[in-house]
């Protein structure tokens, strides 16, 4: 579980670095992050 969170943080950092040049990608990546965290919460509830 914690490894999954670390992967998410690493992916977010990578997207932040690339999004500094592409603001449009930054907004879309933020949407993806929120939706992925929502699905992660649903998985926790299912357990």
N, C-alpha and C positions, 0 to 999 in steps of 0.2 A: 504493500500500500504506500509506504513512504517513498519507495523507489519510483512509483508512478507519479507522485507529487513532485519529486525532484526532476523527473523528465519533463513534466509540465512547466516547471519554473525555467528549466534550461531552454525549452522551446520558446517560452515567452521572452526570455532575454535575447535569443537569436532574432525573434521577430521585432523586438524593440530596436535592435541595432540596425536592421535593414529598413525599418519603418521610419527611421530618422531622415531617410532620403525619400521615402514614399509615404506620404501622410494617408493617402487613400487606403493603402494596404494596412496601415495601423488601425484604422477604424474597423475594417473587416476582420482583422485578427482579434480585435477586442471582442467582437461579436462571437467569433469562434470560441474564444476562451470562456466567455460567460456561458455559452451553450454546453461546452464540454464539462464545465464545473457543475452545471445543473444536472447533466446526465450522470455525473459521478455521485452526486447527492442521491439521485434516484436509485443508483446501484446500492448505496449504503442502506437506504430505506428497505430495499428488497431483502437485504441480508437480515 
